[in-house]
Amino acid sequence: MPLDKSDAFCPYCGQKNSSKKLSIFHLIEEFLSSIFSYDSKLHKTLATLILKPGKITRDYVNGKRATYTNPFRFFLSITILYFLMISYSSDFDQANNTINESIIKDSLFIENTVNSLKKTIISENEKNTIDSILKKYSPKREINTTDPPSVFFEKLNEKLFIKRMYEKTEYFYEDIQRDKYFNYDNAIDQLKISPSIENRVTFNIAKSAHKTYHNPGSFFANLISKLPFIIFFFLPFYSIFIWIIYSFEKYQYIDHLIFSFHTQTLFTLLLIVCLITKWAFNQDLHIIAFLAFLIYLYKSMRGFYKESRIKTIVKFIYINTIFLILATISIVTIVLVGIYTY
């Protein structure tokens, strides 16, 4: 409904009574505000999070939510900021260059280069000379077999699943290194083997692994860009294990989840401080930051759950053990999936 000029805000939706034209700066300010909550909430959230471990979670679950920034959005904003800083400061191209320098000294690179000469306009005698050189100096396969590919793959079907998946991947990988084929259909035709889901999967793994090896910097840059969202979905699983050890207490699962997001936000802030210190003073403070976080986590557990020191220490050890196990499984899974889909 239309507002009177004396009304500063709409009584129904709270919108400010303003007819001022929008500008690009207004839109940018509104966008940043929606992500980072640039108002008094941010200052209050940061101050309480840093200076009073556990209090921000206790206040939030007790209903004092208007005072603080939403923990899920705040965590995601800080984490995205950190990984943007990581991406800016990391020289991923240098990793690619280092690998490429070692590749050009590799015998397979030399073999591929010599093979490419055969496709140029040279005499038959020169081609025969190249063939004799390749036959004498080409590196042998890691898989020791003299069988034709069709026979080799047929024999593999008699082996255990993991064993044959590994050997098929290795076989495809070595052929891809030699530039024998570039896609699955071409590989099937050249090797004269039957198409199957298993063969396609192992070929894709081999191709992705080859691409990752030759462009590690690009791979890790791609992986890092996804990490904020991966961590965001990792914490709910981690919070289940916190819920288990406090299952007889008065807290609900969502309370433990908020606690996890608050503590991990603080950890990310410590990493940002480490990164800034590295830029400004060329000092690596990651070990100090890690120790500081362990102390902070213990104090947060004491501040939020209000248990005795002995109980807190036991649960502190349990929580960190579970975190390391889940983090290791997650990292391995993320890297493997990243390689397969890269």
MISE-869798 format. One record per atom (N, C-alpha, C): y, x, z. Coordinates in pm, whole numbers, padded with zeros to 5 digits, always signed. Atoms other than C-alpha are relative to their C-alpha. Layout:
N
YXZ/...
end
This chain:
342
-00119+00084+00000/+00000+00000+00000/+00124+00088+00000/-00121-00082+00003/+00360+00119-00053/+00052+00024+00141/-00049-00038-00133/+00512+00300+00247/+00151-00004+00006/-00143-00006-00023/+00856+00265+00393/+00045+00144+00013/-00050-00136-00006/+01075+00573+00378/-00004+00057+00141/+00002-00046-00139/+01068+00588+00758/-00139+00039+00045/+00139-00034-00036/+00691+00622+00762/-00033+00139-00051/+00034-00138+00040/+00586+00987+00761/-00141+00008-00058/+00141-00003+00044/+00214+00915+00713/-00053-00142-00013/+00066+00128+00017/-00005+00628+00596/-00082-00033+00124/+00075+00033-00122/-00149+00442+00901/-00150-00020-00024/+00141+00023+00031/-00482+00387+00719/-00075+00129-00034/+00072-00121+00045/-00571+00719+00553/+00061+00129+00051/-00062-00120-00055/-00328+00963+00715/+00072+00085-00102/-00065-00080+00104/-00186+01083+00383/+00151+00007+00024/-00143-00021-00019/+00165+01228+00402/+00079-00080-00104/-00085+00078+00087/+00438+01010+00253/+00093+00095-00077/-00078-00094+00080/+00567+01235-00025/-00016-00033-00147/+00001+00025+00145/+00664+01174-00386/+00031+00126-00079/-00033-00127+00065/+00726+01543-00460/-00104+00033-00106/+00091-00034+00109/+00576+01662-00789/-00090+00116+00039/+00095-00107-00028/+00267+01878-00768/+00034+00125-00081/-00017-00127+00070/+00292+02245-00859/-00131+00078+00009/+00121-00082-00001/+00028+02509-00930/-00018+00068+00136/+00007-00064-00131/+00114+02676-00597/-00052-00098+00106/+00049+00102-00093/+00053+02349-00413/-00150-00018-00014/+00144+00016+00023/-00289+02314-00574/-00079+00118+00056/+00067-00119-00053/-00383+02674-00485/-00004-00005+00152/-00007+00010-00147/-00266+02621-00125/-00100-00103+00052/+00092+00106-00041/-00467+02298-00101/-00145+00045-00014/+00136-00050+00022/-00776+02468-00245/-00041+00097+00110/+00029-00098-00105/-00758+02760+00000/-00013-00067+00135/+00006+00071-00127/-00694+02522+00286/-00132-00074+00017/+00126+00073-00008/-01002+02317+00199/-00119+00091+00025/+00110-00094-00018/-01220+02630+00198/+00009+00072+00135/-00014-00085-00119/-01080+02839+00482/+00069-00071+00118/-00069+00072-00106/-00895+02572+00687/+00115+00083+00058/-00111-00083-00044/-00575+02775+00704/+00100-00082+00082/-00090+00067-00092/-00417+02604+01001/-00032+00050+00140/+00022-00044-00137/-00424+02626+01378/-00148+00006+00035/+00144-00003-00027/-00799+02557+01370/-00059+00139-00024/+00054-00131+00033/-00867+02893+01206/+00027+00101+00111/-00035-00094-00107/-00681+03088+01472/-00078-00028+00127/+00074+00039-00119/-00844+02893+01752/-00147+00034-00015/+00141-00029+00026/-01188+02932+01593/-00028+00149+00011/+00020-00146-00004/-01154+03308+01544/+00014+00054+00142/-00023-00051-00136/-01014+03369+01892/-00115-00035+00093/+00109+00043-00088/-01284+03167+02068/-00132+00065-00040/+00124-00059+00049/-01565+03299+01847/-00013+00145+00044/+00003-00143-00029/-01472+03663+01909/+00007+00029+00150/-00029-00036-00138/-01347+03660+02267/-00085-00073+00104/+00077+00078-00097/-01566+03395+02431/-00136-00037-00060/+00131+00024+00061/-01928+03427+02306/-00070-00124+00057/+00074+00119-00041/-02114+03097+02316/+00086-00121+00029/-00086+00113-00038/-01815+02886+02417/+00030-00091-00118/-00034+00082+00116/-01729+02772+02066/-00113-00097-00036/+00115+00088+00028/-02081+02633+02015/-00010-00108+00106/+00007+00099-00109/-02080+02464+02357/+00108-00107-00018/-00108+00097+00021/-01742+02302+02287/-00030-00091-00118/+00022+00076+00123/-01844+02195+01939/-00107-00108+00019/+00108+00098-00018/-02171+02025+02040/+00036-00103+00107/-00045+00095-00102/-01993+01861+02334/+00110-00093-00049/-00092+00096+00059/-01759+01682+02097/+00140+00050-00029/-00135-00053+00024/-01452+01909+02082/+00008+00060-00141/+00012-00050+00137/-01478+01936+01704/+00133+00007-00071/-00131-00002+00066/-01117+01870+01611/+00072+00132+00023/-00067-00125-00035/-01022+02201+01772/-00041+00114-00091/+00057-00114+00073/-01243+02423+01554/-00032-00035-00145/+00041+00015+00140/-01327+02478+01189/-00149-00035-00007/+00141+00035+00020/-01655+02329+01062/-00085+00127-00010/+00075-00127-00004/-01918+02599+01141/-00072+00034-00129/+00074-00026+00124/-02111+02558+00816/+00094+00048-00111/-00097-00039+00102/-01807+02577+00590/+00063+00135+00034/-00061-00125-00042/-01656+02859+00794/-00093+00118-00027/+00098-00106+00026/-01976+03065+00773/-00008+00032-00149/+00013-00021+00144/-02006+03014+00398/+00125+00067-00057/-00125-00060+00047/-01639+03104+00343/+00007+00148+00034/-00004-00141-00044/-01660+03427+00546/-00105+00082-00074/+00108-00072+00067/-01992+03524+00385/+00034+00025-00147/-00041-00017+00140/-01861+03466+00031/+00107+00108-00009/-00104-00101-00003/-01554+03674+00118/-00059+00139+00013/+00063-00131-00021/-01775+03959+00242/-00070+00049-00126/+00073-00043+00119/-01994+03965-00067/+00091+00023-00120/-00100-00032+00102/-01690+03953-00293/+00055+00140+00023/-00048-00135-00033/-01563+04262-00110/-00105+00105-00034/+00110-00091+00033/-01906+04426-00149/-00005+00023-00151/+00008-00011+00146/-01910+04351-00521/+00116+00082-00056/-00117-00074+00046/-01559+04492-00562/-00012+00150+00030/+00002-00140-00045/-01629+04813-00370/-00121+00078-00049/+00122-00068+00041/-01975+04891-00508/+00004+00036-00148/+00002-00047+00139/-02011+05097-00825/-00141-00017-00055/+00135+00028+00051/-02317+04930-00977/-00026+00069-00133/+00017-00069+00128/-02255+05092-01315/-00051+00143+00021/+00046-00136-00028/-02313+05431-01152/-00151+00004+00016/+00146+00007-00014/-02666+05322-01060/-00067-00010-00136/+00055+00010+00136/-02729+05225-01423/+00005+00136-00070/-00015-00130+00065/-02596+05562-01543/-00099+00102+00055/+00094-00093-00062/-02813+05754-01296/-00140-00020-00055/+00132+00031+00054/-03125+05577-01416/-00009+00041-00145/+00002-00033+00143/-03032+05623-01781/-00009+00151-00023/+00008-00146+00012/-02987+05997-01726/-00142+00049+00021/+00139-00040-00022/-03342+06022-01594/-00091-00051-00111/+00083+00058+00106/-03479+05796-01867/-00001+00087-00125/-00007-00079+00124/-03356+06019-02150/-00081+00129+00009/+00086-00116-00017/-03564+06302-02002/-00147-00041+00007/+00136+00050-00014/-03871+06081-01983/-00076+00014-00132/+00081-00020+00121/-04158+06144-02225/-00011-00126-00085/+00007+00125+00076/-04174+05776-02320/+00127-00022-00083/-00125+00011+00077/-03810+05784-02424/-00007+00088-00123/+00014-00093+00112/-03883+06086-02640/-00095-00057-00104/+00097+00060+00093/-04186+05909-02789/+00064-00112-00080/-00066+00110+00070/-03980+05600-02873/+00102+00050-00101/-00099-00058+00091/-03708+05814-03027/-00066+00058-00125/+00072-00057+00114/-03957+06000-03244/-00058-00110-00087/+00055+00113+00076/-04120+05671-03343/+00106-00066-00087/-00108+00062+00077/-03784+05538-03453/+00031+00078-00127/-00022-00082+00120/-03760+05829-03699/-00090-00045-00115/+00093+00044+00104/-04060+05686-03883/+00055-00118-00080/-00057+00115+00068/-03852+05381-03970/+00115+00039-00092/-00107-00047+00089/-03591+05593-04145/-00061+00047-00132/+00047-00043+00133/-03615+05720-04502/-00041+00147+00007/+00054-00136-00002/-03837+06025-04468/-00127+00003-00084/+00118-00014+00086/-04127+06160-04671/-00128-00030+00079/+00130+00026-00063/-04494+06084-04605/-00047+00120+00082/+00040-00120-00075/-04555+06442-04500/+00070+00008+00136/-00074-00001-00127/-04283+06414-04237/-00052-00107+00096/+00059+00105-00085/-04433+06086-04112/-00132+00046+00059/+00128-00052-00050/-04774+06254-04084/+00022+00104+00111/-00033-00099-00103/-04615+06537-03889/+00037-00068+00131/-00040+00076-00119/-04459+06286-03650/-00122-00060+00069/+00121+00059-00057/-04795+06111-03605/-00083+00104+00075/+00077-00105-00067/-04965+06439-03517/+00066+00043+00131/-00072-00034-00123/-04693+06519-03262/-00022-00109+00106/+00020+00110-00094/-04725+06174-03105/-00141-00001+00057/+00139+00000-00045/-05102+06200-03089/-00025+00110+00102/+00024-00114-00086/-05081+06536-02915/+00078-00009+00131/-00088-00009-00118/-04792+06485-02673/+00034-00136+00065/-00034+00129-00061/-04766+06110-02608/-00068-00016+00136/+00060+00020-00132/-04822+06022-02241/-00111-00104-00005/+00112+00092-00003/-05147+05848-02163/+00034-00122+00085/-00017+00119-00081/-05169+05500-02019/-00046+00024+00144/+00045-00005-00139/-05193+05459-01645/-00136-00066+00014/+00130+00068+00000/-05479+05219-01709/-00093+00074-00095/+00094-00080+00079/-05772+05423-01829/-00098-00091-00071/+00090+00084+00079/-05933+05220-02106/+00007+00041-00147/+00007-00026+00145/-06047+05280-02462/-00030-00127-00076/+00031+00129+00062/-06121+04913-02526/+00120-00054-00076/-00110+00071+00065/-05915+04713-02774/+00061-00100+00099/-00066+00090-00095/-05660+04486-02597/-00077-00130+00025/+00071+00127-00017/-05864+04169-02662/-00121+00016+00092/+00117-00026-00085/-06173+04323-02501/+00043+00032+00142/-00051-00038-00132/-05972+04472-02214/+00041-00123+00080/-00046+00120-00070/-05812+04138-02127/-00117-00092+00032/+00119+00082-00027/-06147+03962-02154/-00075+00051+00122/+00068-00060-00115/-06302+04204-01905/+00078-00025+00130/-00082+00022-00119/-06009+04154-01669/-00025-00136+00065/+00024+00134-00052/-06097+03787-01633/-00115-00004+00100/+00112-00006-00093/-06406+03894-01439/+00042+00058+00136/-00046-00064-00123/-06197+04071-01172/+00070-00101+00090/-00072+00085-00094/-06027+03927-00864/+00140-00029-00051/-00127+00048+00053/-05705+03737-00925/+00112+00104+00015/-00109-00094-00023/-05464+03989-00767/-00019+00127-00082/+00030-00122+00075/-05638+04285-00933/+00031-00018-00148/-00023+00019+00144/-05626+04138-01282/+00146-00030-00029/-00143+00023+00020/-05267+04017-01239/+00075+00132-00003/-00065-00131-00006/-05164+04370-01146/-00025+00080-00128/+00034-00081+00117/-05348+04534-01437/+00059-00059-00128/-00063+00061+00117/-05222+04280-01690/+00149+00032-00004/-00143-00031-00008/-04865+04334-01571/+00026+00145-00040/-00016-00142+00030/-04907+04711-01591/-00022+00026-00149/+00029-00018+00143/-05055+04687-01942/+00121-00046-00083/-00118+00050+00071/-04765+04471-02065/+00120+00092+00021/-00114-00084-00033/-04513+04695-01889/+00001+00128-00083/+00008-00124+00077/-04637+05009-02062/+00027-00024-00148/-00028+00033+00140/-04628+04839-02402/+00148-00029-00022/-00143+00030+00010/-04275+04711-02337/+00080+00130+00005/-00066-00131-00004/-04174+05066-02246/-00004+00069-00135/+00017-00063+00132/-04302+05175-02587/+00061-00084-00112/-00068+00086+00099/-04100+04901-02762/-00097-00061-00100/+00100+00055+00093/-04416+04749-02907/+00028-00148-00031/-00036+00141+00024/-04295+04390-02867/+00110-00038+00099/-00118+00039-00077/-04000+04201-02723/-00011-00140+00061/+00018+00131-00062/-04128+03853-02642/-00149-00032+00011/+00140+00033-00032/-04447+03683-02526/-00081-00034-00125/+00075+00041+00119/-04548+03526-02858/-00033+00120-00088/+00022-00120+00079/-04509+03858-03037/-00110+00086+00063/+00103-00078-00071/-04724+04029-02770/-00139-00059-00022/+00129+00068+00021/-05000+03769-02805/-00054+00027-00140/+00041-00024+00139/-05007+03814-03182/-00048+00143-00021/+00035-00140+00022/-05014+04192-03173/-00128+00041+00074/+00117-00039-00081/-05272+04222-02895/-00124-00082-00034/+00111+00089+00038/-05484+03937-03037/-00075-00051+00123/+00058+00057-00121/-05540+03782-02695/+00038-00147+00008/-00023+00144-00010/-05553+03417-02598/+00122-00029+00087/-00115+00037-00084/-05232+03258-02470/-00047-00077+00123/+00034+00069-00125/-05250+03140-02109/+00118+00010+00094/-00107-00002-00099/-05024+03067-01815/+00001+00135+00072/+00012-00127-00070/-05152+03380-01642/+00057+00115-00082/-00053-00105+00087/-05074+03601-01940/+00152-00009-00015/-00145+00017+00013/-04728+03451-01976/+00072+00047+00126/-00063-00040-00126/-04648+03504-01609/+00002+00151+00014/+00005-00146-00014/-04764+03866-01609/+00092+00069-00103/-00092-00057+00099/-04569+03935-01930/+00144-00012+00048/-00137+00019-00049/-04252+03786-01779/+00033+00094+00116/-00020-00092-00111/-04298+03993-01464/+00024+00142-00053/-00012-00134+00057/-04344+04309-01671/+00135+00018-00070/-00127-00009+00073/-04042+04236-01889/+00119+00005+00097/-00108+00002-00098/-03819+04156-01589/+00004+00131+00078/+00006-00127-00073/-03939+04467-01404/+00056+00114-00085/-00052-00102+00092/-03861+04681-01709/+00152-00009-00009/-00145+00022+00009/-03513+04528-01736/+00068+00043+00129/-00055-00037-00129/-03452+04577-01364/+00004+00151+00017/+00007-00146-00013/-03562+04941-01377/+00108+00068-00082/-00099-00061+00088/-03329+05017-01666/+00143-00039+00034/-00136+00044-00036/-03033+04822-01521/+00003-00041+00148/+00007+00037-00142/-03066+04837-01139/+00134-00046+00055/-00132+00040-00047/-02691+04811-01085/+00030-00144-00032/-00023+00138+00042/-02665+04489-01282/-00089-00097+00078/+00094+00084-00076/-02972+04352-01103/+00052-00027+00141/-00047+00017-00137/-02831+04414-00755/+00133-00074+00005/-00125+00077+00006/-02489+04280-00856/-00032-00148-00015/+00043+00139+00019/-02662+03961-00972/-00061-00056+00127/+00066+00043-00123/-02866+03946-00652/+00102-00023+00112/-00101+00011-00105/-02568+04003-00422/+00084-00126-00017/-00082+00119+00024/-02377+03720-00588/-00068-00127+00053/+00075+00118-00047/-02652+03480-00473/-00027+00003+00150/+00039-00015-00140/-02699+03613-00119/+00070-00095+00096/-00062+00093-00095/-02437+03397+00058/-00072-00135+00007/+00067+00129+00003/-02616+03082-00053/-00143+00010+00050/+00136-00022-00049/-02960+03228+00020/+00000+00005+00152/-00010-00009-00145/-02855+03316+00376/+00032-00137+00060/-00038+00133-00046/-02699+02970+00413/-00123-00090+00017/+00121+00081-00007/-03039+02811+00345/-00110+00066+00086/+00096-00071-00085/-03227+03077+00549/+00016-00039+00147/-00027+00025-00141/-03060+02997+00882/-00065-00129+00055/+00070+00118-00054/-03202+02641+00914/-00146+00027+00037/+00138-00034-00035/-03557+02786+00909/-00004+00086+00126/-00008-00087-00118/-03460+03052+01162/+00028-00083+00125/-00038+00083-00115/-03310+02784+01389/-00118-00082+00054/+00120+00072-00046/-03646+02605+01405/-00068+00077+00113/+00067-00082-00101/-03786+02897+01607/+00082+00007+00129/-00082+00009-00121/-03490+02885+01845/-00024-00134+00068/+00026+00135-00052/-03552+02512+01884/-00133-00003+00076/+00132+00001-00064/-03916+02582+01976/+00006+00053+00142/-00001-00057-00134/-03837+02805+02274/+00093-00074+00095/-00083+00083-00085/-03575+02562+02397/-00039-00147-00015/+00045+00136+00031/-03785+02255+02315/+00001-00092+00121/+00001+00083-00120/-03792+02137+02675/+00138-00012+00063/-00135+00008-00050/-03420+02170+02720/+00069-00124-00057/-00075+00120+00040/-03149+01912+02656/+00062+00012-00139/-00064-00023+00130/-03049+02057+02319/-00083-00055-00115/+00065+00046+00121/-03127+01910+01979/-00001+00112-00103/+00011-00102+00104/-03216+02103+01664/+00136+00037-00058/-00130-00025+00062/-02864+02066+01522/+00085+00091+00087/-00076-00088-00090/-02722+02239+01832/-00039+00145-00021/+00046-00137+00025/-02936+02548+01770/+00046+00048-00138/-00045-00036+00135/-02840+02539+01403/+00148+00042+00003/-00141-00036-00013/-02469+02543+01492/+00014+00134+00069/-00001-00129-00070/-02535+02830+01733/-00032+00114-00097/+00040-00103+00098/-02707+03027+01452/+00114+00029-00096/-00109-00020+00094/-02417+02973+01213/+00118+00072+00066/-00110-00067-00068/-02160+03078+01473/-00029+00149+00022/+00031-00141-00026/-02341+03400+01567/-00007+00081-00128/+00007-00072+00127/-02410+03495+01206/+00137+00016-00066/-00138-00015+00048/-02046+03432+01121/+00065+00121+00064/-00054-00116-00069/-01950+03685+01386/-00057+00129-00056/+00065-00119+00058/-02203+03932+01242/+00064+00035-00134/-00064-00024+00130/-02048+03891+00897/+00142+00054+00017/-00135-00052-00028/-01700+03947+01042/-00006+00147+00039/+00018-00141-00036/-01826+04274+01195/-00026+00085-00125/+00026-00072+00125/-01956+04377+00851/+00127+00017-00083/-00128-00010+00071/-01616+04301+00699/+00087+00109+00061/-00076-00105-00068/-01451+04522+00962/-00054+00138-00038/+00062-00127+00041/-01701+04799+00876/+00042+00040-00141/-00037-00027+00139/-01617+04766+00508/+00146+00045-00010/-00141-00037+00001/-01242+04780+00570/+00020+00139+00058/-00008-00133-00062/-01287+05082+00798/-00048+00108-00096/+00051-00094+00100/-01490+05251+00526/+00104+00027-00107/-00105-00015+00101/-01214+05189+00273/+00118+00082+00053/-00123-00058-00053/-00929+05295+00501/-00018+00141+00056/+00016-00126-00071/-01074+05584+00700/-00126+00078-00040/+00124-00064+00045/-01401+05670+00520/-00097+00026+00117/+00088-00008-00116/-01594+05606+00844/-00102-00113-00006/+00106+00100+00002/-01929+05426+00855/-00029-00044+00143/+00018+00053-00135/-01946+05201+01163/-00110-00104+00010/+00102+00105+00003/-02250+04992+01074/-00092+00003+00122/+00087-00009-00118/-02464+05123+01363/+00073-00056+00122/-00079+00052-00112/-02184+05050+01611/+00013-00152-00011/-00012+00145+00022/-02140+04704+01456/-00130-00071+00036/+00130+00061-00030/-02512+04633+01487/-00023-00007+00151/+00015-00001-00146/-02518+04734+01855/+00095-00101+00064/-00098+00096-00053/-02203+04531+01919/-00049-00143-00020/+00050+00135+00026/-02367+04228+01759/-00114-00037+00096/+00109+00028-00094/-02678+04258+01979/+00056-00038+00138/-00064+00034-00127/-02455+04260+02288/+00065-00138-00008/-00066+00129+00020/-02258+03967+02147/-00103-00114+00000/+00103+00104+00007/-02577+03770+02073/-00053-00033+00139/+00047+00022-00138/-02701+03819+02429/+00102-00081+00080/-00104+00070-00073/-02368+03706+02573/+00018-00144-00051/-00009+00135+00056/-02362+03408+02334/-00111-00089+00052/+00112+00077-00055/-02705+03298+02453/+00026-00037+00145/-00034+00028-00140/-02588+03327+02812/+00112-00104+00009/-00114+00090-00005/-02264+03147+02734/-00033-00141-00044/+00032+00133+00052/-02421+02860+02543/-00113-00068+00077/+00117+00062-00062/-02761+02801+02702/+00002+00004+00153/-00020-00004-00145/-02654+02896+03057/-00131+00022+00077/+00124-00032-00070/-02989+03045+03160/+00014+00132+00075/-00002-00124-00077/-03072+03331+03395/-00012+00120-00092/+00006-00122+00080/-03057+03692+03275/-00142+00028-00047/+00139-00029+00035/-03437+03731+03280/-00047-00090-00113/+00040+00094+00106/-03499+03417+03073/+00071+00033-00131/-00078-00030+00120/-03222+03511+02832/-00051+00126-00069/+00050-00125+00059/-03357+03865+02782/-00133-00024-00073/+00130+00030+00063/-03711+03734+02709/+00021-00075-00132/-00024+00080+00121/-03581+03479+02459/+00081+00079-00103/-00076-00088+00088/-03340+03736+02317/-00095+00088-00082/+00100-00083+00070/-03634+03966+02231/-00078-00084-00100/+00076+00091+00088/-03829+03671+02085/+00082-00036-00124/-00085+00044+00111/-03537+03552+01870/+00021+00111-00102/-00025-00111+00090/-03466+03896+01728/-00127+00044-00073/+00127-00031+00066/-03835+03960+01655/-00026-00097-00114/+00017+00103+00103/-03858+03631+01466/+00097+00022-00114/-00102-00022+00104/-03535+03711+01282/-00042+00114-00092/+00042-00115+00081/-03667+04051+01165/-00116-00036-00092/+00116+00042+00081/-03996+03898+01046/+00045-00090-00115/-00046+00094+00103/-03826+03612+00860/+00091+00069-00101/-00091-00071+00090/-03558+03843+00718/-00077+00088-00097/+00083-00086+00087/-03822+04085+00586/-00070-00082-00107/+00069+00088+00096/-04022+03804+00426/+00099-00053-00103/-00100+00056+00090/-03705+03655+00279/+00050+00103-00100/-00051-00105+00089/-03577+03985+00138/-00102+00034-00108/+00106-00031+00097/-03912+04066-00025/-00013-00113-00102/+00012+00116+00090/-03935+03713-00168/+00118-00008-00095/-00122+00008+00082/-03575+03719-00291/-00002+00106-00110/+00004-00109+00098/-03620+04057-00462/-00104-00030-00108/+00106+00029+00098/-03949+03952-00627/+00041-00114-00093/-00046+00112+00082/-03807+03620-00744/+00117+00044-00089/-00112-00052+00079/-03491+03801-00853/-00044+00081-00119/+00052-00081+00109/-03689+04048-01060/-00063-00089-00108/+00068+00087+00096/-03896+03770-01219/+00098-00082-00084/-00096+00088+00070/-03592+03560-01310/+00117+00076-00060/-00115-00078+00048/-03356+03846-01400/-00001+00012-00152/
end
